Amino acid sequence: MSISKADNDRLIHINFTMNEIHDSADAIYEHLIDREYAQVLDHIETIQFVLKTLEETIRDGEEGM
């Protein structure tokens, strides 16, 4: 079964986004354990930015439907 270039690009983007979220969540856990709160805040900001960007992308896509 062949996958279109557009679908392949979409999957790459989804995987990249999810990896960013997972990596930041893992880092938050580690920094909380080590009481490194400044780093926790940095990763919270990262996740918030990624999620906000994802939300905007989805909302923009819905408007075009």
C-alpha positions as CSV (number, residue, x, y, z in Angstrom):
1,M,0.0,0.0,0.0
2,S,1.4,3.4,-1.0
3,I,1.0,6.5,1.0
4,S,0.7,9.9,-0.6
5,K,3.3,12.6,0.0
6,A,0.7,14.8,1.7
7,D,-0.2,12.0,4.1
8,N,3.4,11.2,4.7
9,D,4.2,14.9,5.5
10,R,1.2,15.0,7.8
11,L,2.4,11.9,9.7
12,I,5.9,13.4,10.0
13,H,4.4,16.6,11.5
14,I,2.1,14.7,13.9
15,N,5.0,12.5,15.1
16,F,7.3,15.6,15.5
17,T,4.6,17.4,17.5
18,M,3.9,14.4,19.8
19,N,7.6,13.8,20.4
20,E,8.0,17.4,21.5
21,I,5.1,16.9,24.0
22,H,6.3,13.6,25.3
23,D,9.9,14.8,25.7
24,S,8.8,17.9,27.6
25,A,6.5,15.8,29.8
26,D,9.3,13.4,30.6
27,A,11.6,16.3,31.4
28,I,9.0,17.9,33.7
29,Y,8.9,14.6,35.6
30,E,12.7,14.4,35.9
31,H,13.0,18.0,37.0
32,L,10.3,17.7,39.5
33,I,12.0,14.7,41.1
34,D,15.2,16.7,41.2
35,R,13.5,19.9,42.5
36,E,14.7,21.8,39.5
37,Y,11.7,24.1,39.3
38,A,13.1,26.7,36.9
39,Q,13.6,23.9,34.3
40,V,10.0,22.6,35.0
41,L,8.7,26.1,34.2
42,D,10.7,26.1,30.9
43,H,9.2,22.8,29.8
44,I,5.7,23.9,30.9
45,E,6.1,26.9,28.6
46,T,7.3,24.6,25.8
47,I,4.2,22.3,26.1
48,Q,1.9,25.2,26.3
49,F,3.4,26.7,23.1
50,V,3.2,23.4,21.2
51,L,-0.4,22.8,22.3
52,K,-1.4,26.4,21.5
53,T,0.2,26.1,18.0
54,L,-1.6,22.7,17.5
55,E,-4.9,24.2,18.6
56,E,-4.5,27.2,16.2
57,T,-3.6,24.8,13.3
58,I,-6.7,22.7,13.9
59,R,-9.0,25.8,14.3
60,D,-7.5,27.3,11.1
61,G,-8.2,24.0,9.3
62,E,-11.8,23.8,10.5
63,E,-12.4,27.3,9.1
64,G,-11.3,26.1,5.7
65,M,-13.8,23.2,5.7
